Amino acid sequence: GFFAWWVGQPLVAVALAQPDPELINPGGQSFAATVQASPASLLVPGSARLLYDAGAGTVSAPLVDLGNGNFRVSFPALPCGTEVSWYIAADSTNGVTWKYPPEGASLPLRSVVAYGVGVAAELDMETIAGWSVGEVGDNATSGQWVRGNPNGTAAQPEDDHSPVGSFCWFTGQAIANGSIGMADVDGGTTTLKTATYDLTGFQDPVISYWRWYSNNQGVVDDTFVVEITNGSGWQVVETVGPTGVQAGGGWYYHEFHLSDFFSPGPGIQLRFKASDLGQGSIVEAAIAEFRISDVDCYAPSV
């Protein structure tokens, strides 16, 4: 790919004037931001903007200019329980777009639309936490799920996704600097299962995780399948591959509402199935940062 780098101090400094918010009020909410250019003439007038995606594609909205480099970031009313990915940006007169966070759309802020959030499980994979590997029918001859610090290849991550620690679940540990096909999934299926969670009394649980899946080295004919149960049968949450950007390696975030499949209750469990079922191919998968949260959608009484 092509990369362009700016060396030196940014011409336009874009920042939030407060800690990154975890929550956005369902009725709409504003946050303070600063957009500083020196000299001020370097900032393209009217270019300071909010870019957010609440599930229906990216929306751009101008920031309100309060003067002296101070701005207001305003979100409209949004459905409670929605996760919003967002960042703010502004343009300099030399044609460069400056952002907060600096990565913009590739690593945006993530906030939940709710009055509050409760967490039932939040795992960085540094402990087993009741998860297990294997079930009846598993027959992979190599690349079974393991937990640890992966040795990276062109198909397998070198680092986990968590900001704390270095462990994740992944399919087969190769030796350092080993070949791409060493310890990948071969000859069948390997299954990773979460602990069983009791979500009785929760309002609208949201389950999320970061996943890695690679099936684009050589033959491309396999998939990565995520399923969920409440103890009375499994339902497919998502199928990744055999083709597509997210089947070519890299960490990708996924979340869903439990209510799309079951009512909150006992016996909630997920499983992640990586397979090499067709022709022999290079298959690698990984899971990091698993979370079950519950949003509070009841407006507080005054």
Backbone torsions as a table, in degrees:
resi	resn	phi	psi	omega
1	GLY	NA	172.0	179.5
2	PHE	-103.1	131.6	179.1
3	PHE	-125.3	135.5	175.5
4	ALA	-116.2	130.4	-176.1
5	TRP	-116.7	140.8	173.2
6	TRP	-103.7	124.7	-179.2
7	VAL	-105.5	125.6	-180.0
8	GLY	115.0	-175.2	-179.8
9	GLN	-68.1	142.0	178.3
10	PRO	-63.8	142.5	176.8
11	LEU	-70.8	-31.0	178.4
12	VAL	-129.8	121.0	-179.9
13	ALA	-98.3	115.8	-178.7
14	VAL	-109.4	131.5	-177.4
15	ALA	-158.1	155.6	166.5
16	LEU	-81.2	146.1	-179.1
17	ALA	-96.0	27.2	-178.1
18	GLN	-163.9	168.6	177.3
19	PRO	-60.2	151.4	178.4
20	ASP	-58.9	125.2	-175.2
21	PRO	-78.0	135.8	174.4
22	GLU	-83.1	-30.4	-174.7
23	LEU	-120.9	149.7	170.5
24	ILE	-124.8	129.8	-179.3
25	ASN	-61.6	131.1	-179.6
26	PRO	-57.3	-25.6	179.7
27	GLY	-84.3	2.3	-176.4
28	GLY	106.4	148.4	-177.8
29	GLN	-159.1	150.6	178.7
30	SER	-118.2	149.9	177.4
31	PHE	-130.8	152.4	-179.8
32	ALA	-87.2	142.3	178.4
33	ALA	-142.0	162.6	174.6
34	THR	-127.2	141.6	175.0
35	VAL	-132.9	104.4	-172.9
36	GLN	-113.6	128.6	174.7
37	ALA	-127.7	140.9	-180.0
38	SER	-134.4	108.3	0.1
39	PRO	-73.7	164.0	-176.0
40	ALA	-61.3	-23.9	-178.2
41	SER	-66.7	-12.5	178.6
42	LEU	-73.4	-20.2	-179.8
43	LEU	-84.2	127.7	175.6
44	VAL	-69.6	119.4	-177.7
45	PRO	-57.2	135.6	176.9
46	GLY	77.2	5.5	-176.8
47	SER	-87.9	-13.6	179.6
48	ALA	-67.2	126.8	-171.3
49	ARG	-152.0	157.1	172.0
50	LEU	-100.6	133.9	173.8
51	LEU	-122.5	118.8	-176.0
52	TYR	-136.6	152.6	177.4
53	ASP	-129.7	112.8	179.6
54	ALA	-104.1	21.5	176.9
55	GLY	110.6	-7.5	-178.1
56	ALA	-120.2	22.0	-178.2
57	GLY	100.7	166.2	-175.1
58	THR	-74.5	132.4	176.3
59	VAL	-115.6	135.9	177.4
60	SER	-110.0	131.8	179.6
61	ALA	-136.8	134.5	-178.3
62	PRO	-67.2	146.6	171.7
63	LEU	-79.4	150.3	178.2
64	VAL	-86.5	121.4	-178.0
65	ASP	-81.3	115.9	-179.8
66	LEU	-98.5	-1.0	179.3
67	GLY	94.3	153.5	177.2
68	ASN	57.7	33.6	177.5
69	GLY	81.3	5.9	179.3
70	ASN	-99.1	138.0	-176.9
71	PHE	-137.2	161.8	175.4
72	ARG	-117.0	127.8	176.7
73	VAL	-97.3	116.5	-173.4
74	SER	-118.6	124.1	173.9
75	PHE	-98.4	141.1	174.3
76	PRO	-77.7	176.7	172.3
77	ALA	-62.8	134.3	-178.6
78	LEU	-134.2	155.6	-179.0
79	PRO	-62.0	132.9	178.8
80	CYS	-62.1	139.2	-179.2
81	GLY	96.7	-10.5	179.7
82	THR	-74.0	139.1	169.3
83	GLU	-96.0	131.6	-178.0
84	VAL	-112.7	125.6	170.3
85	SER	-99.8	134.7	-172.6
86	TRP	-158.6	160.7	172.8
87	TYR	-155.7	168.4	177.1
88	ILE	-118.2	152.7	-174.0
89	ALA	-149.3	159.0	174.2
90	ALA	-154.0	155.7	-175.1
91	ASP	-109.3	142.9	171.2
92	SER	-97.8	162.7	-173.0
93	THR	-69.2	-11.3	177.1
94	ASN	-91.3	9.8	173.5
95	GLY	90.9	10.2	-180.0
96	VAL	-97.7	137.9	175.1
97	THR	-98.6	127.0	-179.0
98	TRP	-108.0	140.0	-168.2
99	LYS	-134.8	158.7	165.4
100	TYR	-135.5	123.0	-7.9
101	PRO	-60.9	158.1	-174.7
102	PRO	-57.8	-27.6	-179.1
103	GLU	-77.7	-12.4	177.9
104	GLY	61.0	-129.2	-174.7
105	ALA	-65.4	-23.1	-178.5
106	SER	-76.7	-22.5	177.3
107	LEU	-150.0	70.0	-173.9
108	PRO	-80.1	172.5	167.5
109	LEU	-70.7	151.7	176.5
110	ARG	-129.2	123.5	179.9
111	SER	-131.0	151.6	179.8
112	VAL	-105.4	135.9	176.2
113	VAL	-82.3	106.2	-176.9
114	ALA	-174.2	163.7	174.0
115	TYR	-82.2	-21.2	178.4
116	GLY	-170.1	165.5	-179.7
117	VAL	-136.5	131.2	171.3
118	GLY	-109.5	145.8	-175.8
119	VAL	-114.2	122.8	177.5
120	ALA	-90.3	-31.1	179.1
121	ALA	-155.4	137.6	176.7
122	GLU	-147.5	104.8	-169.9
123	LEU	-119.6	131.2	173.3
124	ASP	-102.4	7.1	175.2
125	MET	71.8	13.4	175.9
126	GLU	-75.2	-15.5	173.3
127	THR	-128.5	164.0	-179.3
128	ILE	-69.6	-38.6	174.4
129	ALA	55.8	33.3	175.9
130	GLY	84.3	2.0	177.5
131	TRP	-77.3	158.4	-176.7
132	SER	-146.0	161.4	-179.1
133	VAL	-118.3	135.0	173.1
134	GLY	98.7	144.8	171.9
135	GLU	-157.8	170.5	-179.2
136	VAL	-57.5	129.3	-179.9
137	GLY	104.5	-15.5	176.4
138	ASP	-65.8	133.9	-176.6
139	ASN	-144.7	15.2	178.1
140	ALA	-61.7	136.5	-178.9
141	THR	-87.7	-15.1	174.0
142	SER	-156.7	168.1	177.8
143	GLY	77.5	24.3	176.5
144	GLN	-64.5	152.0	-177.9
145	TRP	-58.8	137.7	173.2
146	VAL	-138.6	161.7	176.9
147	ARG	-114.9	130.0	-179.9
148	GLY	169.4	-160.7	178.3
149	ASN	-101.3	106.7	-170.8
150	PRO	-70.0	146.3	168.9
151	ASN	-90.0	116.1	-171.0
152	GLY	-72.8	150.4	170.7
153	THR	-135.3	-174.0	176.1
154	ALA	-65.5	-15.0	-179.3
155	ALA	-113.4	-21.6	-173.8
156	GLN	-114.6	143.6	-179.1
157	PRO	-66.4	148.7	172.7
158	GLU	-87.3	-30.2	-177.2
159	ASP	-129.3	149.3	173.1
160	ASP	-74.5	176.9	-176.3
161	HIS	-94.4	-12.1	-173.2
162	SER	-72.6	140.0	175.7
163	PRO	-70.6	-20.5	178.8
164	VAL	-113.3	134.8	177.6
165	GLY	78.1	-173.9	-175.7
166	SER	-138.1	3.2	-175.6
167	PHE	-93.3	148.5	168.1
168	CYS	-149.8	173.4	170.6
169	TRP	-91.5	135.6	-179.4
170	PHE	-153.7	166.6	-172.4
171	THR	-95.2	93.8	171.1
172	GLY	83.8	127.3	179.6
173	GLN	-97.8	114.5	175.0
174	ALA	-85.8	162.1	174.1
175	ILE	-72.8	155.5	179.2
176	ALA	-56.9	133.8	180.0
177	ASN	63.7	23.1	178.5
178	GLY	-75.8	174.7	-179.1
179	SER	-72.9	160.9	-176.5
180	ILE	-63.6	-29.4	-177.7
181	GLY	-91.3	4.5	-178.0
182	MET	-78.5	118.3	175.5
183	ALA	70.2	17.4	171.9
184	ASP	-77.1	172.6	-178.5
185	VAL	-70.2	126.3	179.4
186	ASP	-136.1	145.7	166.2
187	GLY	75.3	8.7	-179.8
188	GLY	157.4	-144.6	-171.1
189	THR	-120.5	144.4	170.7
190	THR	-128.8	138.9	-171.6
191	THR	-122.2	133.2	172.1
192	LEU	-110.0	128.9	-178.4
193	LYS	-119.8	137.7	175.7
194	THR	-74.7	172.1	166.8
195	ALA	-65.0	169.7	176.0
196	THR	-96.1	129.8	-173.5
197	TYR	-115.2	138.5	175.6
198	ASP	-99.8	109.2	-177.3
199	LEU	-108.5	25.7	176.5
200	THR	-59.1	133.7	177.8
201	GLY	89.1	-8.1	177.3
202	PHE	-76.1	150.0	-178.6
203	GLN	-82.2	-59.5	-175.1
204	ASP	-147.0	74.4	-176.1
205	PRO	-63.0	136.6	174.8
206	VAL	-114.5	127.4	-179.0
207	ILE	-109.0	131.1	-177.5
208	SER	-139.8	158.9	177.8
209	TYR	-164.7	161.2	170.6
210	TRP	-104.4	135.2	-177.9
211	ARG	-130.8	152.8	174.4
212	TRP	-125.5	132.8	175.2
213	TYR	-144.9	130.4	178.9
214	SER	-129.8	125.8	178.4
215	ASN	-146.8	32.6	-174.8
216	ASN	-117.8	18.7	177.7
217	GLN	-104.7	98.1	-177.8
218	GLY	90.0	-130.2	-178.3
219	VAL	-66.8	134.1	-178.6
220	VAL	-119.2	95.5	-177.9
221	ASP	-151.3	17.2	-177.6
222	ASP	-121.1	166.6	-178.6
223	THR	-133.8	162.3	174.9
224	PHE	-114.6	122.7	-171.8
225	VAL	-118.6	131.3	175.6
226	VAL	-113.2	130.6	-177.4
227	GLU	-132.0	160.7	-179.6
228	ILE	-136.9	149.8	176.4
229	THR	-140.8	158.4	167.9
230	ASN	-114.9	18.8	-179.2
231	GLY	100.0	-2.8	-177.7
232	SER	-129.2	50.7	178.7
233	GLY	106.6	152.3	-177.1
234	TRP	-100.7	142.4	173.7
235	GLN	-123.6	145.1	-177.8
236	VAL	-77.7	123.9	174.9
237	VAL	-83.5	-48.3	178.0
238	GLU	-160.6	153.2	173.8
239	THR	-124.0	123.4	-179.2
240	VAL	-105.6	129.8	179.5
241	GLY	92.7	-177.4	7.4
242	PRO	-74.8	-18.3	-179.9
243	THR	-116.6	177.3	178.9
244	GLY	111.8	160.1	-177.1
245	VAL	-58.5	-41.0	-174.4
246	GLN	-78.8	0.4	174.1
247	ALA	-102.1	12.4	-177.7
248	GLY	-113.4	23.9	-178.7
249	GLY	89.7	164.6	-176.8
250	GLY	102.7	149.7	178.9
251	TRP	-83.0	129.0	178.2
252	TYR	-130.7	142.0	-178.0
253	TYR	-92.5	139.4	174.3
254	HIS	-139.4	140.6	174.9
255	GLU	-141.7	157.6	176.3
256	PHE	-156.4	161.5	177.4
257	HIS	-91.6	132.9	178.0
258	LEU	-55.7	-34.4	-177.2
259	SER	-63.5	-14.7	174.7
260	ASP	-67.9	-16.3	-175.6
261	PHE	-128.4	-46.0	-177.2
262	PHE	-143.0	160.8	171.1
263	SER	-78.1	150.2	177.6
264	PRO	-57.8	133.8	-178.6
265	GLY	-180.0	-166.6	-179.6
266	PRO	-80.0	168.3	171.2
267	GLY	77.5	18.1	-178.0
268	ILE	-80.3	126.2	-177.6
269	GLN	-148.7	144.5	175.4
270	LEU	-113.8	156.0	170.6
271	ARG	-139.1	146.9	-177.2
272	PHE	-119.8	119.4	-173.0
273	LYS	-116.1	117.0	175.1
274	ALA	-109.5	136.2	-172.1
275	SER	-141.4	151.6	166.1
276	ASP	-124.8	92.8	-170.0
277	LEU	-108.8	-23.2	-178.4
278	GLY	-94.4	-132.1	174.3
279	GLN	-67.4	157.3	179.0
280	GLY	-59.4	127.8	-177.6
281	SER	-146.7	171.2	179.5
282	ILE	-93.0	112.0	-177.5
283	VAL	-125.4	124.9	176.0
284	GLU	-136.7	144.8	178.1
285	ALA	-143.8	159.4	178.3
286	ALA	-156.5	153.5	178.8
287	ILE	-133.2	135.3	178.5
288	ALA	-144.3	161.3	172.4
289	GLU	48.4	68.2	178.4
290	PHE	-88.4	137.7	-176.2
291	ARG	-147.5	137.9	169.5
292	ILE	-121.8	117.9	-179.1
293	SER	-126.7	159.9	-179.5
294	ASP	-128.7	125.7	-177.9
295	VAL	-89.8	144.2	175.7
296	ASP	-97.0	111.1	-178.1
297	CYS	-106.5	12.3	177.4
298	TYR	-96.9	117.5	-179.4
299	ALA	-60.9	133.9	179.0
300	PRO	-64.9	141.5	178.2
301	SER	-76.0	149.5	-179.1
302	VAL	-93.1	NA	NA
